[in-house]
């Protein structure tokens, strides 16, 4: 494990970035803590590393808490009141996004994972962005693994709030199934004013980038377990 502090350009703080594994192996990016009021994700990521659950066939670039000022304050936004999540376009529009984009400018990733929580959900679900003509690769296996572990899975319908712009055609952009949101990657690029880290990495060549959501109202241990199941399932199906 190699840990570095990365300067947040334009802000008096740093981010921790950890690198794990053989640098010559395909690299997986894992991000947690983009929203400071979604605390289970950083702790789940820490537990995955601590317990040796990250598949050793890969190397990892890990951002264990991407919004430390928001985490300390218990807020969705960072210290400047900005939502880091969709700030990864045009070189980054928050200090945190600029730090990540600068650190990643010379890297290529085999897979990207972004761990979140949802205040309005009663179960877990995953976003899987798809390029036109490509079939889902991971999300069905994640839902199956969650079911096998006895963890709640979110039922999704067109009236479930996924944070899309008010004028967006959700039914055209998202295909909703139990526990998974299959995203039209090209349409999301056009519809949203800013990019999350997952879509930004796909834009730069990462083949697959998944965002996993656990239900914030559910018990802490259950949310930690759900993140662990999702990450280990994806890694097992990636090699």
MARSE-516280 format. One line per 3 residues: number of its first residue (from 1); for each residue z, y, x of N, C-alpha, C. Coordinates in steps of 0.02 Angstrom, whole numbers, plus 50000, padded with zeros to 5 digits. Each point is the difference from the previous one (the first is absolute). Last residue first. Example, Ala and Ser with C-alpha at 12.3 -4.5 7.8 and 13.67 -1.06 7.14 Angstrom:
BEGIN
2) 50354/49888/50642/50003/50059/50042/50037/50055/49961 ~ 49996/49714/50015/50000/50059/49955/50000/50060/50045
***
This chain:
BEGIN
239) 49289/49480/49391/49974/49970/50062/49943/49951/49987 ~ 50128/50118/49827/49954/50043/50037/49967/49966/50059 ~ 50177/49926/49835/49932/49992/49976/49948/50039/50039
236) 50235/50008/50051/49982/49929/50001/49928/49989/49978 ~ 50092/50218/49987/49988/49980/50069/49980/49927/50005 ~ 50059/50084/49787/49938/50030/50024/49985/49977/50071
233) 50204/49934/49907/49944/49967/49966/49934/50027/50025 ~ 50201/50099/50075/49989/49935/50032/49942/49962/49967 ~ 50063/50211/49907/49974/50007/50069/49986/49932/50031
230) 50097/50004/49781/49932/50028/50001/49971/50003/50071 ~ 50226/49930/49969/49953/49951/49974/49928/50026/50005 ~ 50172/50148/50057/49995/49947/50050/49950/49947/49978
227) 50053/50173/49850/49961/50025/50056/49990/49945/50053 ~ 50142/49948/49821/49931/50006/49978/49954/50026/50055 ~ 50236/49987/50036/49968/49934/49999/49927/50005/49980
224) 50130/50195/49988/49991/49980/50070/49962/49933/50002 ~ 50064/50073/49790/49945/50041/50026/49986/49984/50073 ~ 50183/49895/49897/49938/49976/49969/49940/50038/50027
221) 50219/50065/50060/49981/49938/50034/49934/49973/49973 ~ 50091/50196/49893/49980/50011/50070/49975/49936/50033 ~ 49983/50027/49729/50051/49995/50052/49971/50004/50071
218) 49862/50127/49808/50026/49932/50007/50051/49997/50057 ~ 49866/50198/49933/50060/49988/49960/50032/49931/50010 ~ 49792/50068/50117/50060/50036/50023/50061/49987/49956
215) 49784/49840/50048/50028/50040/49946/50067/50031/50020 ~ 49784/49949/50169/50055/49964/49968/50032/50045/49947 ~ 49746/49986/50136/50051/50038/49962/50052/49952/49973
212) 49787/50020/50201/50043/49957/49959/50055/50042/49970 ~ 49737/50018/50115/50061/50037/49985/50042/49959/49952 ~ 49785/49951/50191/50037/49986/49938/50061/50045/49994
209) 49747/49963/50132/50060/50040/50003/50036/49995/49933 ~ 49779/49892/50168/50041/49996/49939/50063/50041/50011 ~ 49822/50009/50165/49969/49960/49946/50038/50000/49935
206) 49984/50203/50183/50044/49943/49987/49973/49960/49941 ~ 49898/50210/50084/49976/49935/50020/50047/49941/49991 ~ 50014/50245/49939/49989/49996/50073/49987/49929/50024
203) 50045/50045/49772/49945/50047/50016/49983/49998/50074 ~ 50189/49882/49925/49938/49965/49981/49940/50044/50016 ~ 50208/50096/50035/49987/49949/50050/49937/49960/49982
200) 50074/50162/49847/49978/50033/50062/49984/49949/50054 ~ 50095/49926/49799/49930/50016/49991/49972/50034/50062 ~ 50230/49950/50004/49961/49939/49992/49926/50014/49995
197) 50163/50178/50008/49986/49969/50066/49956/49939/49993 ~ 49967/50181/49811/50059/49966/50027/49982/49967/50067 ~ 49870/50222/49903/49999/49928/50011/50069/49975/50020
194) 49899/50218/49838/50027/49980/50064/50003/49924/50005 ~ 49907/50108/49807/49992/50054/50048/50026/49983/50070 ~ 49891/49824/49812/50063/50029/50022/49989/50056/50051
191) 49811/49878/49909/50040/50027/49945/50062/50037/50024 ~ 49837/49880/50143/49970/50059/49969/50047/50035/49952 ~ 50063/49798/50115/49984/50050/50050/49974/50065/49968
188) 50034/49811/49863/50063/50034/50017/49988/50053/50054 ~ 49819/49864/49941/50016/50047/49947/50064/50037/50015 ~ 49931/49827/50147/49955/50057/50004/50016/50053/49948
185) 50126/49796/49997/50013/50040/50060/49955/50062/50003 ~ 50100/49858/49796/49933/50015/50023/50006/50050/50058 ~ 50196/49822/49926/49978/50069/50004/49927/50003/50024
182) 50196/49836/49875/49941/49993/50042/49962/50067/49998 ~ 50259/49911/49951/49953/50054/49985/49943/49994/50049 ~ 50210/49824/49902/49954/50026/50050/49953/50053/49972
179) 50178/49871/49880/50025/50004/50069/49951/50027/50050 ~ 49896/49926/49778/50072/49992/50009/50017/50001/50074 ~ 49787/50132/49947/50019/49932/49981/50075/49994/50013
176) 49787/50199/49996/50071/49984/49995/50009/49928/49976 ~ 49816/50173/50128/50001/49941/49958/50072/49974/50001 ~ 49891/50258/50051/50048/49946/50009/49985/49942/49953
173) 49859/50195/50005/50025/49998/50069/50044/49940/50014 ~ 49908/50047/49782/49945/49991/50046/50024/49990/50071 ~ 50153/50044/49828/49970/49934/49987/49940/49987/50045
170) 50114/50211/50002/50040/49948/50031/49968/49931/49992 ~ 49904/50250/50013/49990/49943/49955/50036/49940/50032 ~ 50065/50270/50034/49970/49939/50028/49993/49946/49947
167) 50104/50228/49988/49930/49994/49978/49965/49937/50026 ~ 50230/50056/50056/49996/50000/49927/49928/49989/49975 ~ 50083/49898/50237/49988/50066/49971/49986/49996/49926
164) 50149/49803/50100/49931/50024/50006/49993/50071/49972 ~ 50198/49841/50014/49995/50062/50037/49930/50026/50010 ~ 50085/49805/49872/49986/49985/50070/49989/50064/50041
161) 50108/49906/49748/49986/50059/50042/49993/49980/50073 ~ 49942/49862/49765/50050/50001/50054/49981/50056/50049 ~ 49870/49932/49805/50046/50056/49991/50055/50001/50053
158) 49828/49827/49987/49968/50064/50014/50047/50060/49992 ~ 50110/49767/50069/49950/50017/49949/49975/50070/50013 ~ 50165/49781/50113/49964/50063/50007/49950/50009/49944
155) 50242/49861/50085/49943/49996/49954/49966/50069/50000 ~ 50158/49895/50204/49986/50051/49951/49939/49983/49957 ~ 50189/49838/50122/49932/50025/50011/49983/50047/49943
152) 50238/49881/50126/49964/50028/49943/49932/50028/50020 ~ 50121/49783/50119/50005/50073/50001/49958/50031/49945 ~ 50032/49761/50085/50040/50021/49943/50011/50075/49996
149) 49863/49861/50155/50067/50019/50024/50045/50024/49943 ~ 49774/49937/49959/50033/49942/50030/50070/50014/50024 ~ 49863/50177/49919/50019/49955/49946/50039/49940/50027
146) 49909/50142/50158/50055/50033/49965/50025/49957/49942 ~ 49808/49928/50114/50060/49992/50042/50061/50032/49968 ~ 49789/50028/49895/50021/49929/49996/50064/49989/50040
143) 49900/50211/50015/50029/49990/49933/50025/49929/49992 ~ 49884/50049/50198/50065/50035/49999/50034/49989/49932 ~ 49781/49918/50029/50049/49959/50036/50069/50032/50001
140) 49821/50121/49907/50016/49943/49957/50052/49955/50034 ~ 49913/50188/50121/50046/50018/49946/50019/49941/49956 ~ 49839/50006/50197/50071/49988/50011/50043/50005/49937
137) 49752/50029/50019/50016/49949/50049/50074/49980/49999 ~ 49784/50108/49830/50070/50005/50023/50017/49942/50047 ~ 49744/50071/49992/50049/49970/49955/50070/50011/50027
134) 49759/50148/50032/50050/49957/50032/50051/49976/49948 ~ 49816/50158/49958/49973/49934/50016/50049/49952/50032 ~ 50051/50257/50022/49953/49973/49951/49972/49933/50024
131) 50241/50066/50087/49933/50028/50007/49953/49965/49951 ~ 50271/50025/49967/49943/49956/50013/49936/50041/50009 ~ 50297/50009/49996/49936/50036/49997/49943/49954/50021
128) 50249/49952/49897/49952/49972/50049/49933/50037/49992 ~ 50283/50018/49928/49934/50030/49999/49957/49965/50053 ~ 50225/49903/49860/49966/50016/50063/49934/50034/49985
125) 50267/49943/49881/49927/49997/49996/49970/50024/50066 ~ 50253/49923/49855/49961/50016/50060/49925/50000/49984 ~ 50191/50062/49811/49983/49945/50043/49958/50024/50059
122) 50078/50146/49832/50051/49948/49988/49988/49939/50044 ~ 49934/50281/50024/49981/49930/49994/50060/49956/49986 ~ 49994/50242/50048/49984/49985/49931/49984/49926/49988
119) 50051/50102/50218/50057/50014/49955/49987/49976/49929 ~ 49902/49905/50240/49978/50036/49941/50059/50007/49951 ~ 49943/49958/50288/50037/49981/49940/49977/50044/49942
116) 49888/49905/50257/50025/50053/49956/50047/49971/49947 ~ 49841/49950/50246/50053/49975/49956/50032/50058/49962 ~ 49760/49921/50135/50040/50059/49985/50050/49981/49946
113) 49809/49887/50194/50047/49989/49945/50043/50063/49992 ~ 49752/49901/50126/50050/50052/49992/50042/49986/49939 ~ 49817/49872/50193/50031/50002/49934/50050/50057/50000
110) 49866/49960/50189/49973/49944/49961/50024/50002/49928 ~ 49964/50214/50178/50047/49954/49970/49964/49946/49961 ~ 49970/50194/50216/49967/49968/49943/50047/49945/49975
107) 50024/50245/50160/50017/49932/49981/49958/49976/49941 ~ 50022/50224/50112/49963/49954/50044/50012/49927/49981 ~ 50103/50184/49880/49930/50020/50008/49959/49952/50043
104) 50243/50012/49917/49954/49945/49985/49927/50014/50018 ~ 50182/50160/50029/50020/49939/50036/49950/49944/49991 ~ 49966/50201/49879/49993/50012/50072/50016/49937/50040
101) 50036/49995/49768/49928/50002/50014/49987/50012/50075 ~ 50225/50007/49923/49972/49933/49995/49926/49999/50019 ~ 50111/50209/49993/50029/49958/50053/49968/49931/49999
98) 49944/50150/49828/49968/50019/50064/50026/49958/50057 ~ 50100/49972/49790/49933/49972/50001/49964/50018/50064 ~ 50213/50094/49967/50005/49927/50008/49930/49968/50004
95) 50023/50235/49956/50016/49983/50069/50001/49924/50013 ~ 49840/50081/49806/50072/50006/50012/50014/49983/50073 ~ 49780/49991/49918/50023/50063/49970/50075/50005/49999
92) 49779/49864/50136/50070/49999/49980/50022/50068/49974 ~ 49773/49930/50070/50044/50007/50057/50074/50002/49984 ~ 49833/49970/49826/49985/50061/50039/50048/50012/50057
89) 50103/49833/49828/49930/50019/50007/49995/50063/50043 ~ 50205/49883/49920/49969/49970/50059/49925/50015/50006 ~ 50191/50039/49830/49990/50054/50048/49963/49978/50063
86) 50113/49900/49784/49928/50015/49998/49983/50058/50046 ~ 50227/49917/50002/49959/49942/49983/49925/50015/50003 ~ 50199/50149/50035/49964/49974/50058/49946/49950/49979
83) 50111/50217/49874/49994/49928/49991/49956/49972/50056 ~ 50156/50231/50011/49933/49972/49993/50003/49924/49991 ~ 50178/50174/50051/49985/49991/49929/49931/49971/49987
80) 50114/50037/50215/49962/50057/49976/49982/49996/49926 ~ 50117/49824/50114/50041/50060/50005/49964/50063/49976 ~ 49905/49777/49894/50029/50012/50066/50039/50066/50000
77) 49971/49842/49774/49962/50042/50046/50035/50008/50067 ~ 50098/49874/49822/49933/49973/50007/49961/50037/50054 ~ 50270/49988/50016/49947/50032/49960/49933/49966/50012
74) 50234/49982/50105/49991/49961/49939/49946/50028/49954 ~ 50078/50069/50229/50016/50042/49942/49997/49961/49934 ~ 49945/49897/50208/50067/50027/50010/50023/50040/49939
71) 49778/49917/50004/50048/49945/49994/50072/50026/50006 ~ 49822/50150/50035/50008/49983/49929/50050/49944/49990 ~ 49946/50057/50219/50035/50057/49970/50010/49989/49925
68) 49878/49837/50126/50072/49999/50013/50037/50059/49970 ~ 49770/49866/49969/50023/50065/49974/50076/50005/50011 ~ 49878/49806/50066/49950/50051/50013/50021/50070/49976
65) 50107/49763/50089/50019/50049/49950/49957/50062/50011 ~ 49953/49800/50123/50054/49975/49957/50025/50048/49947 ~ 49771/49936/50133/50031/50064/49987/50058/49986/49951
62) 49841/49841/50178/50047/50007/49944/50027/50071/49999 ~ 49803/49818/50103/50020/50070/50007/50040/50018/49938 ~ 49933/49750/50122/50019/50044/49946/50012/50071/50025
59) 49866/49737/50051/50041/50055/50027/50012/50049/49943 ~ 49949/49727/49968/49979/50070/49998/50046/50042/50044 ~ 50034/49768/49963/49929/50001/50016/49973/50071/50002
56) 50227/49937/49936/49989/50015/50071/49927/49995/50021 ~ 50130/50068/49760/49958/49948/50029/49980/50018/50072 ~ 50225/50081/49875/49932/50026/50009/49960/49949/50042
53) 50237/49979/49945/49955/49977/49948/49929/50026/50007 ~ 50235/50020/50119/49943/49967/50031/49948/49974/49951 ~ 50209/50135/49967/50003/49929/49987/49939/49962/50026
50) 50022/50240/50025/50064/49970/50023/50000/49925/49994 ~ 49817/50125/49910/50000/49999/50073/50061/49963/50026 ~ 49989/50032/49771/49943/49957/50020/49996/49993/50075
47) 50156/50151/49905/50022/49930/49995/49945/49951/50019 ~ 49953/50234/49994/50047/49985/50054/50020/49926/49998 ~ 49871/50076/49823/49960/49996/50061/50045/49984/50060
44) 50105/50041/49796/49964/49937/49997/49959/49989/50063 ~ 50108/50205/49973/50048/49948/50015/49968/49930/49997 ~ 49869/50192/49942/50018/50000/50071/50048/49944/50019
41) 49945/50017/49766/49942/49983/50042/50017/50002/50075 ~ 50153/50067/49821/49999/49928/50015/49944/49982/50048 ~ 50047/50229/49910/50033/49977/50060/49993/49926/50016
38) 49896/50216/49874/49982/49929/49990/50029/49960/50058 ~ 49999/50244/49977/50043/49973/49948/49981/49929/49981 ~ 49880/50133/50164/50069/49994/50022/50047/49971/49949
35) 49733/49954/50050/50041/50040/49953/50073/49987/50015 ~ 49859/49894/50141/49959/50060/49989/50035/50047/49951 ~ 50071/49774/50098/50037/50062/49996/49958/50062/49994
32) 49892/49788/50120/50050/50002/49946/50031/50069/49999 ~ 49777/49842/50115/50034/50064/49988/50050/49991/49944 ~ 49832/49853/50187/50047/49996/49944/50038/50066/49997
29) 49764/49873/50120/50040/50061/49990/50046/49989/49940 ~ 49876/49822/50181/50015/50017/49931/50042/50063/49999 ~ 49819/49869/50186/50058/50041/49985/50005/50016/49926
26) 49897/49797/50181/49983/50045/49945/50063/50036/49976 ~ 50017/49925/50250/49991/49967/49936/49977/50050/49948 ~ 50064/50054/50228/49931/49976/49996/49985/49966/49933
23) 50219/50084/50065/49954/50056/49986/49927/49978/49995 ~ 50230/49863/49942/49949/50001/50052/49947/50053/49983 ~ 50246/50033/49889/49952/49947/50010/49950/50013/50056
20) 50117/50203/49867/50027/49933/50008/49944/49951/50012 ~ 50084/50281/49979/49944/49954/50010/50029/49933/50021 ~ 50083/50246/49867/50016/49939/50038/49937/49958/50006
17) 50087/50270/49944/49946/49952/49994/50018/49941/50045 ~ 50123/50235/49880/50004/49941/50042/49940/49955/49985 ~ 50016/50277/49978/49999/49937/49965/50009/49944/50051
14) 50081/50277/49995/49957/49947/50026/50002/49941/49953 ~ 50042/50290/49993/50026/49933/49993/49950/49950/50028 ~ 49984/50254/49940/50049/49984/50052/50032/49931/49990
11) 49740/50093/49938/50067/49993/49971/50049/49978/50054 ~ 49758/50025/50033/50016/50056/49956/50067/49996/49966 ~ 49906/49777/50086/49966/50062/50018/50016/50055/49949
8) 50143/49787/50078/49969/50023/49938/49971/50069/50014 ~ 50049/49798/50186/50013/50067/49975/49964/50012/49934 ~ 50095/49764/50097/49937/50036/49993/50015/50068/49969
5) 50134/49786/50142/50006/50057/49955/49934/50038/50000 ~ 50043/49727/50053/49985/50067/50024/50017/50051/49946 ~ 50034/49718/50082/50013/50053/49952/49987/50068/50032
2) 49951/49714/50020/49996/50063/50037/50006/50057/49949 ~ 50046/49715/50024/50000/50059/49958/50000/50062/50044
***
